[in-house]
Amino acid sequence: MSEAPKPAAAAANPAAPAKRPAGRAGRNTELPEHLKAYKGVWVFIEHDRGHVHSVSWELLGEARKLADTLGSYVGAVLLGGPDEHLDKFAAEAFTYGADKAFTMTDPVLKGYRNEPFTKGLTDLVNKYQPEILLLGATSMGRDLAGSVATTLLTGLTADCTELRIDPVSKALAATRPTFGGSLLCTIMTLAYRPQMATMRPRTAPMPQADASRTGTTTHDTLGMVETQIVTKLLDFIADANSNTINLPYADVIVSGGKGMKSPENFKLVFELARVLGAEVGATRPVVQAGWVETDRQVGQTGKTVRPKLYIAAGISGAIQHRVGMEASDVIVAINTDPNAPIFDFAHYGIVGNAMQVLPALTQAFAAHLAQRSRQVA
Ligand SMILES: Cc1cc2nc3c(=O)[nH]c(=O)nc-3n(C[C@H](O)[C@H](O)[C@H](O)COP(=O)(O)OP(=O)(O)OC[C@H]3O[C@@H](n4cnc5c(N)ncnc54)[C@H](O)[C@@H]3O)c2cc1C
């Protein structure tokens, strides 16, 4: 499936085509002359209190592949306050594949707020004209991508699972789940620039850093004053409960599904996870039943994970769960039904009752790890 996304209603924007035919049938799929000069694959580098979100590096890895296919360059875009370490982040971005860094500093860019960041990013896009703009599908990225795409009157494909260049049109072919995850659709923005997409953390692999890579940095300022901004940033109060569950970046995950049958039985999943030093994941029905927190849901409407080991107990392997965990290095499935779909893509399958298999695994791993630590001592 291929369709051009609907741009928002017309507003003053030099990048927008003058005339737009009404209706889907008459939609213009030709790139207007004045947008043909747009070149470069940009990644918005998301940072907060001195830390860059890993999704930005993952996106740089994807941007590198896209730019190499197009024979173009990779740009890292950094917005922040004058005392934030944008040059340090830019240097790190070069190691992950960026060729150029576009930094914008201004006191009103310290701490994310939609209005100044939207203006800053749209100003940079209008000035340097990148062909593609990628953002992480995080809270910040989702908020910013929508308002930037609307302001620039261009298309945005959210929550992509794959990005590539269409060999015929040379457009960004952005693939994402649709119809409740039962189908994948590929969307191309043919007549507007930049082509925008967001990707969730861990959907793409982390690129290898190359410390020898460097690049050029361009500095810009925003020119906006505090009185122009409606939202005020008064204070930052950390949520004591956030970041206690870090599924996307866990190396080992033990996940349980409805086949665990009760919250009591689900404790067996936690016990194996404790012995392995793993995170606990779950399917949507388990979250909906209130057995575990929402943050533990893996899948299309939950988290995307990429652990070295994913143990799935009592999970059928529905497509909406699969899209969130199939990139795991090793998947071990425990299910009573030998025909469960999860066995089609698991690397190792145990046909058996999870209520018996999980305690056996917990005991075996605990004994093995205890023996190893005795040997080390
Ligand atoms: C729009 C949309 C978005 C969705 N998003 C998500 C999502 O993000 N994540 C997600 O997980 N789901 C999601 N779903 C739900 C998804 O379609 C499935 O319903 C869900 O993944 C199934 O969960 P499950 O495997 O726990 O349960 P079931 O499908 O009921 O499977 C239970 C499995 O346990 C096995 N079993 C039973 N007893 C035992 C036992 N004693 N030992 C071992 N195995 C046993 C059964 O054979 C069965 O295979 C979404 C659905 C929709 C429509």
PDBQT file of the ligand as one rigid body, heavy atoms in Angstrom, charges set to zero:
ROOT
HETATM    1  C1  LIG A 401      -4.940  -2.425  18.017  1.00  0.00    +0.000 C 
HETATM    2  C2  LIG A 401      -4.371  -3.533  18.853  1.00  0.00    +0.000 A 
HETATM    3  C3  LIG A 401      -3.167  -3.325  19.490  1.00  0.00    +0.000 A 
HETATM    4  C4  LIG A 401      -2.607  -4.355  20.276  1.00  0.00    +0.000 A 
HETATM    5  N1  LIG A 401      -1.414  -4.130  20.890  1.00  0.00    +0.000 NA
HETATM    6  C5  LIG A 401      -0.851  -5.139  21.588  1.00  0.00    +0.000 A 
HETATM    7  C6  LIG A 401       0.438  -4.977  22.190  1.00  0.00    +0.000 A 
HETATM    8  O1  LIG A 401       1.056  -3.906  22.134  1.00  0.00    +0.000 OA
HETATM    9  N2  LIG A 401       0.961  -6.022  22.855  1.00  0.00    +0.000 N 
HETATM   10  C7  LIG A 401       0.324  -7.246  22.964  1.00  0.00    +0.000 A 
HETATM   11  O2  LIG A 401       0.870  -8.164  23.585  1.00  0.00    +0.000 OA
HETATM   12  N3  LIG A 401      -0.895  -7.400  22.415  1.00  0.00    +0.000 NA
HETATM   13  C8  LIG A 401      -1.494  -6.395  21.758  1.00  0.00    +0.000 A 
HETATM   14  N4  LIG A 401      -2.732  -6.590  21.220  1.00  0.00    +0.000 N 
HETATM   15  C9  LIG A 401      -3.453  -7.838  21.546  1.00  0.00    +0.000 C 
HETATM   16  C10 LIG A 401      -3.036  -9.003  20.652  1.00  0.00    +0.000 C 
HETATM   17  O3  LIG A 401      -3.832  -9.006  19.496  1.00  0.00    +0.000 OA
HETATM   18  C11 LIG A 401      -3.259 -10.344  21.376  1.00  0.00    +0.000 C 
HETATM   19  O4  LIG A 401      -4.611 -10.435  21.785  1.00  0.00    +0.000 OA
HETATM   20  C12 LIG A 401      -2.380 -10.542  22.602  1.00  0.00    +0.000 C 
HETATM   21  O5  LIG A 401      -1.021 -10.313  22.278  1.00  0.00    +0.000 OA
HETATM   22  C13 LIG A 401      -2.523 -11.964  23.108  1.00  0.00    +0.000 C 
HETATM   23  O6  LIG A 401      -1.956 -12.037  24.386  1.00  0.00    +0.000 OA
HETATM   24  P1  LIG A 401      -1.531 -13.425  25.023  1.00  0.00    +0.000 P 
HETATM   25  O7  LIG A 401      -0.577 -14.100  24.110  1.00  0.00    +0.000 OA
HETATM   26  O8  LIG A 401      -1.123 -13.126  26.421  1.00  0.00    +0.000 OA
HETATM   27  O9  LIG A 401      -2.911 -14.199  25.145  1.00  0.00    +0.000 OA
HETATM   28  P2  LIG A 401      -3.530 -15.366  24.282  1.00  0.00    +0.000 P 
HETATM   29  O10 LIG A 401      -3.591 -15.004  22.838  1.00  0.00    +0.000 OA
HETATM   30  O11 LIG A 401      -4.798 -15.711  24.967  1.00  0.00    +0.000 OA
HETATM   31  O12 LIG A 401      -2.484 -16.560  24.405  1.00  0.00    +0.000 OA
HETATM   32  C14 LIG A 401      -2.248 -17.288  25.560  1.00  0.00    +0.000 C 
HETATM   33  C15 LIG A 401      -1.287 -18.417  25.180  1.00  0.00    +0.000 C 
HETATM   34  O13 LIG A 401      -0.928 -19.114  26.344  1.00  0.00    +0.000 OA
HETATM   35  C16 LIG A 401      -0.878 -20.490  26.033  1.00  0.00    +0.000 C 
HETATM   36  N5  LIG A 401      -1.076 -21.221  27.303  1.00  0.00    +0.000 N 
HETATM   37  C17 LIG A 401      -2.235 -21.490  27.940  1.00  0.00    +0.000 A 
HETATM   38  N6  LIG A 401      -1.975 -22.124  29.092  1.00  0.00    +0.000 NA
HETATM   39  C18 LIG A 401      -0.636 -22.271  29.164  1.00  0.00    +0.000 A 
HETATM   40  C19 LIG A 401       0.230 -22.833  30.128  1.00  0.00    +0.000 A 
HETATM   41  N7  LIG A 401      -0.233 -23.397  31.253  1.00  0.00    +0.000 N 
HETATM   42  N8  LIG A 401       1.554 -22.818  29.878  1.00  0.00    +0.000 NA
HETATM   43  C20 LIG A 401       2.072 -22.246  28.748  1.00  0.00    +0.000 A 
HETATM   44  N9  LIG A 401       1.271 -21.710  27.811  1.00  0.00    +0.000 NA
HETATM   45  C21 LIG A 401      -0.056 -21.696  28.023  1.00  0.00    +0.000 A 
HETATM   46  C22 LIG A 401      -1.966 -20.704  25.022  1.00  0.00    +0.000 C 
HETATM   47  O14 LIG A 401      -1.723 -21.863  24.235  1.00  0.00    +0.000 OA
HETATM   48  C23 LIG A 401      -1.874 -19.424  24.210  1.00  0.00    +0.000 C 
HETATM   49  O15 LIG A 401      -1.000 -19.582  23.098  1.00  0.00    +0.000 OA
HETATM   50  C24 LIG A 401      -3.290  -5.594  20.430  1.00  0.00    +0.000 A 
HETATM   51  C25 LIG A 401      -4.502  -5.781  19.762  1.00  0.00    +0.000 A 
HETATM   52  C26 LIG A 401      -5.042  -4.773  18.986  1.00  0.00    +0.000 A 
HETATM   53  C27 LIG A 401      -6.333  -5.011  18.278  1.00  0.00    +0.000 C 
ENDROOT
TORSDOF 0
